[in-house]
Amino acid sequence: MLTSDQCQLLAARLAELDYTVDAVVAAIGDPAHRALGRNQTTPATRALDGRDDPLSDLIRLWLLQQPIAAAALDAALPQLRTTLVRAGILAVDHDRVRALVDVRPYSADDRTCYICADLTPGLDGVVTPTRPDLVLGVSAASTSLAQLTPRAPVGSALDLGAGCGVQSLHLARHADRIVATDLNPRAIELAEVTLWLNGVDTVELRQGDLFAPVAEDGFDLISTNPPYVIAPPSTGPRLTYREGNLAGDGLVERIVRRGPDHLNPGGTLSVLGNWARLAGTDWQERLAGWVPAGCDAQVVQRELLDPCEYAEIWLADAGLAGAPGYRRRYAEWMDYFQSLGIEAVGLGWITIRKSGTSEPSIRIEHWPYAIEQPIAPALTAALSSVELDRRLGEQELLSRRWVVADDVVAESVGPPGAADPEHLVLRQQRGMRRGAEVDTALGGVVGACDGELPLGLLIDSVAGLLDVDAAALRADLVPRIRRLLRDGFLTEAR
């Protein structure tokens, strides 16, 4: 669409005009910016009334999808009109210019980037069918994946299902080599523009389905927000950006099963996806069965939707709400879910580490509660704690010194004025923000973990204070202390 040199010229001019997220918010105000997140442009349009500066014109052109005067475009982007028209990014109608492709600022890792994607569909409630090869811009899903993906330096990374290239921009900050793949040729085109706009030259773009373009490659990190939507095959052309060609949640299952084959030892696979909750089937056991041998896994279900909720969301996303045949299409979704025995759909993330262990840790949970973002550091720390705990025999665990994590506080619950609380809960203020209820003995041991004395001596001391058998107390507390270690309540003293 554009050459690297042309992208550099455009990016330089956008930066010169301060076409950044902060400047856009300052120009239209926070309420209008939030309204844009809901696909409503009226507040921003009103905020820009009376302004005719270049920044306002760019906001109208791309964020609000409003035609602007050709003369205004030439003032904002001198000598670039012909280039952008020939590239299919803009179109000229008489003396007006309108956008065919979106170019907007994006704040990534404390810097301004520019994203090239298709125009946001459905602005102001206008029902328009979504083109099958739509390349979505920055979305809640892509932001969630960016917060989920570990950011430790790695030698190689795979952006599987790259779309417009958002994840590759993040990966470029900490991966020496990046391969980005997508089944959609249009996504490869727009991702190339995105990368060139941001001066990123460490990404190799490959077109193809899932792992086919990287059949012989191994990576330290794979990050993917695949087309996970569970949709019936009979609702018209598949929307490539959100729907695969496998039944039910088969695409996410395939990625989880096969992804570790493309991980180097110790590598991590981060997946944002959906999975089916099947009638008469334990969903946790089902997903645990997807995880290959030799891998640790964390599966976190953040939302659970019934089939009706799920269908309504994605029919609206496709621009079909209120369109002719809506009821028929809705019924097709219901029939499809019924035929597969799907009683609900889970939404969340799957993190897998290729640990090579013969005693894998697979944790699968429903966690709709507030968490700290980005969540990647907490997930990475949890996987590292699992590896540490697995290495430590009981005597080694007891001989080491431990400290309570600095974000942990104690909460007591009981009637006012009571001598002792009914419940004592340790609560994390960061990460997953888990809580762990402790009894008198465990609370006493954890409270004494200040890094000065080994764990075994602390347990013996508490046993003496409570006048209980020390060996029996060790047998009771060690498994629970291991859980606190794996959950990040305790860390090793340095």
Stockholm file with secondary structure:
# STOCKHOLM 1.0

chainA/1-494         MLTSDQCQLLAARLAELDYTVDAVVAAIGDPAHRALGRNQTTPATRALDGRDDPLSDLIRLWLLQQPIAAAALDAALPQLRTTLVRAGILAVDHDRVRALVDVRPYSADDRTCYICADLTPGLDGVVTPTRPDLVLGVSAASTSLAQLTPRAPVGSALDLGAGCGVQSLHLARHADRIVATDLNPRAIELAEVTLWLNGVDTVELRQGDLFAPVAEDGFDLISTNPPYVIAPPSTGPRLTYREGNLAGDGLVERIVRRGPDHLNPGGTLSVLGNWARLAGTDWQERLAGWVPAGCDAQVVQRELLDPCEYAEIWLADAGLAGAPGYRRRYAEWMDYFQSLGIEAVGLGWITIRKSGTSEPSIRIEHWPYAIEQPIAPALTAALSSVELDRRLGEQELLSRRWVVADDVVAESVGPPGAADPEHLVLRQQRGMRRGAEVDTALGGVVGACDGELPLGLLIDSVAGLLDVDAAALRADLVPRIRRLLRDGFLTEAR
#=GR chainA/1-494 SS CCCHHHHHHHHHHHHHTTCSHHHHHHHHCHHHHHHHHTTCCHHHHHHTTTCCSHHHHHIIIIISCCCEEHHHHHHHSTTCHHHHHHTTSEEEETTEEEESEEEEEEEETTEEEEEEEECCTTGGGCCCCCCTTCCCCSCHHHHHHHHHSCCSCEEEEEEESCTTSHHHHHHTTTEEEEEEEESCHHHHHHHHHHHHHTTCCSEEEEESSTTGGGTTCCEEEEEECCCBCCCCTTSSSCCTTTBCSSSTTHHHHHHHHHGGGGEEEEEEEEEEEEEEEETTSCHHHHHHTTSCTTCEEEEEEEEEECHHHHHHHHHHHTTCTTSTTHHHHHHHHHHHHHHHTEEEEEEEEEEEECCCCSSCCEEEEECCSCCCSSCHHHHHHHHHHHHHHHHCCHHHHHHSEEEECTTEEEEEECCTTCSSCSEEEEEESSTTCCEEEECHHHHHHHHTCEEEEEHHHHHHHHHHHHTCCHHHHHHHHHHHHHHHHHTTSEEECC
#=GC SS_cons         CCCHHHHHHHHHHHHHTTCSHHHHHHHHCHHHHHHHHTTCCHHHHHHTTTCCSHHHHHIIIIISCCCEEHHHHHHHSTTCHHHHHHTTSEEEETTEEEESEEEEEEEETTEEEEEEEECCTTGGGCCCCCCTTCCCCSCHHHHHHHHHSCCSCEEEEEEESCTTSHHHHHHTTTEEEEEEEESCHHHHHHHHHHHHHTTCCSEEEEESSTTGGGTTCCEEEEEECCCBCCCCTTSSSCCTTTBCSSSTTHHHHHHHHHGGGGEEEEEEEEEEEEEEEETTSCHHHHHHTTSCTTCEEEEEEEEEECHHHHHHHHHHHTTCTTSTTHHHHHHHHHHHHHHHTEEEEEEEEEEEECCCCSSCCEEEEECCSCCCSSCHHHHHHHHHHHHHHHHCCHHHHHHSEEEECTTEEEEEECCTTCSSCSEEEEEESSTTCCEEEECHHHHHHHHTCEEEEEHHHHHHHHHHHHTCCHHHHHHHHHHHHHHHHHTTSEEECC
//
